[in-house]
Amino acid sequence: MIECKKVLPVLIAGLLLLTACGGQEATLTPAAETVVGETAAAETPGSETPVSETISERTFELEFWYALAGSSGQAIEALVEQFNTSHPNIQVTATYQGSYAQVMGKVWNAIYAEQTMPHVTQLGGAPLLGETGSIVPITEFTDGPNGIDRSLIHDAFWDYNTTAGQIWSMPFNNSVPVLYYNRDLFVAAGLDPDRPPTTWDEVIEYGQKLTQDTDGNGQIDQWGYNTHSDTHWYLSAMFLGNGAQIVNEEQTEVLYNSPKGVEMLQLWDDFVNEYQIMPPVQHREARGDFMAGKSGMLLRSSSGIPSTAEEVAFDLGVGMVPAVAGRDPVAPVGGASLVIFKNDDQAVLDATWEFVKFMTSPESSLYLSTHSGYVSTYKEALEWPDMQTYLEEHPLQRVSNEALEYSHAIPIFSALGTSDGALRRAVESVELQAASPQEALDEAKIVVDKNIAEQH
Amino acid sequence: MMIREQLLRSRWWHRWGEETFSAYLYLLPSLLVFGAFVFFPLIFSFYASLTRWNLPYKPSFTGLENYRYLFTDEIGSRDFFLAIRNSFYYALGVPLNMVISLLVALFLNQRLRGVGIFRTAFFLPTITSTVAISVVWMWIYHPADYGLANTILLELGLSPLRWLRDPALAMPGLIVMGIWHGMGYNIIIFLAGLQNIPHHLYEAAEIDGAGIWAQFRKVTWPLLGPTTFYIVVIGVINSLKAFAQMDVMTQGGPLGATTTITYFLYQEAFERFTMGRASAVACVLFALLLLLTVIQFKVAGSRVHYE
């Protein structure tokens, strides 16, 4: 068993390297598949390390809080099970603690009440915990003797876990916004279902063809385009895609009322009021409308792809987040990360890291991304033979993984919650024509800057 | 030893001590729970309202700064007063609800065939969770022409409305749903009140030549006083506390039209993470409810007749 432990990771690494060279991958695929498949359940890569020897002399019981239900939650449970089986001396108890917001609330409560913390928790907005002094910066482990090569993971995910230059948490389950579209409606509108729009101009063009009054009663009942209810995320994608900055370097003020930012909210305004391809303030119904075949395109997180594909009666398509003409698209990453809480016992921390390292290893990343709508955080994921097989069988998942080439992190700053709310309000204002895009974003900036100034 | 025996023999202990002691003993479990989950949070939240407490930073004492923000700050007071206004707007549903519930209760109080079925039907929404009801009503209020309410409007030859997505209609929409949801409870209370009115009073009134309206005005309404009063007090408190429907259906929108005090509190605490301010909002809400209840007792005290 010990020999196995040492040989297999090397084998995998070797195979990955070979496949990465391209060309020969076709012949190597079957062999690599079986090896990765068998080992995914039982192995952490690079465990030929000194640290695991010191922790292997003791037994540990760790507590892990997570925040995903449904198939994603089952995938997490399965990974924990794999870890417990392969690490007899470290037993992890995983408990579902509700949504990201609920878990964050529980963690904060525990911090202020000075209760016993879990050892490791899955958190959205994780790096904000860094300022509480209750978590260990993840770089102490990633860059330590039992560390990992951080360059294997997309930069955007590290940025997503950074505040003020410090990486605090470990990227775990991540998603990007993608454009869901109804292939049947595309065909009916005379559009090519294999060619979803790639620019906002095309979204308007396609949207106008898809927006219809299907029953002829004078009311539009099939909309061309809509976004899910977290409008701040999609507006941020547009800001970044147009080269607008969200917050300044020092994170002392937000900058989205710049001309490039206003241009994007103007575009959003035009979707509703100029081209009328999107209904005003109908984002909470958007997902249901799309699933019912009442709208042609929906911008939404990639994490919903598997469940949507299962539930809809029509032929589903998934496209990249649209770009501003002449620019690359920008896919702002979302999702959650793993944080390790401080502990006086270094061995407990090392054992916890062993678990985090397992959960975020290429094998686990492959497992999670092939059992949920989340993307793999690894740059080479698309070249893994198992991933290629999976994507051939599940072509809808391909785009979100390919989109990582354009992944970006919305800067994490302490007034982010206020900012999200202010942006949603700005969107609502322009959709209802209660304010011009400039006025709406000026107002948002005043509210958010005030909140930033109050933080310290 | 001496003291204990003296105490046990004393008349005080005999008359008060033993009973009081056992009474407190019986109350203890409930007092502990009440203290831990009601009194302590109440006091703590008052303390928190005097601090600047922006998560993830630790709280620091700022005196009345949060209250100053809510009442005089340009952004703060604008949002807060709008929230108070919205809450009272929502509370307009209480008298409406009362009138409708009373009418239904009067009808259900008749000895008719199948009245039991109606009593059950009216009570059903009340025992259904607000969140579940909200989801169903979102479908009724769907802004497209295939929403249930709009389908009916179109059938009647009227043009569809955007309901919850229209700043002017969102609150009335929530009020209507609130009445439908809360009616069942009021009806049951009114029915109990109606059945407590001795039948001979109606007989006497009838002999005196009182018609149905006069009977209602002179017998039913005065004797229902305590019931009506209870329903109004509880109704006002509940409507000022309403939260789930705003959270599920409108998220306080559109354009803040349904941001009530409780939803504003939620936004301060869990969207902007300003816990001190959120606590100040909670304290103002507490004071407001207390004041309203006192006023209601004062006003009603002279008018409500207990038998």
Interface residues (C-beta under 8 A of the other chain):
Chain A: A101 G105 W108 I111 Y112 L128 L129 E131 T132 N217 Q219 D221 S229 P279 P280 V281 Q282 R284 E285 D289 K294 S414 A415 G417 T418 D420 G421 R425 E428 S429 L432 A434 I446 V447 K450 N451 E454 Q455 H456
Chain B: R52 N54 L55 P56 Y57 K58 I75 M138 H142 P143 A144 D145 Y146 L154 P160 R162 R165 P167 M249 Q251 G253 P254 L255 G256 Q267 F270 E271 R272 F273 T274
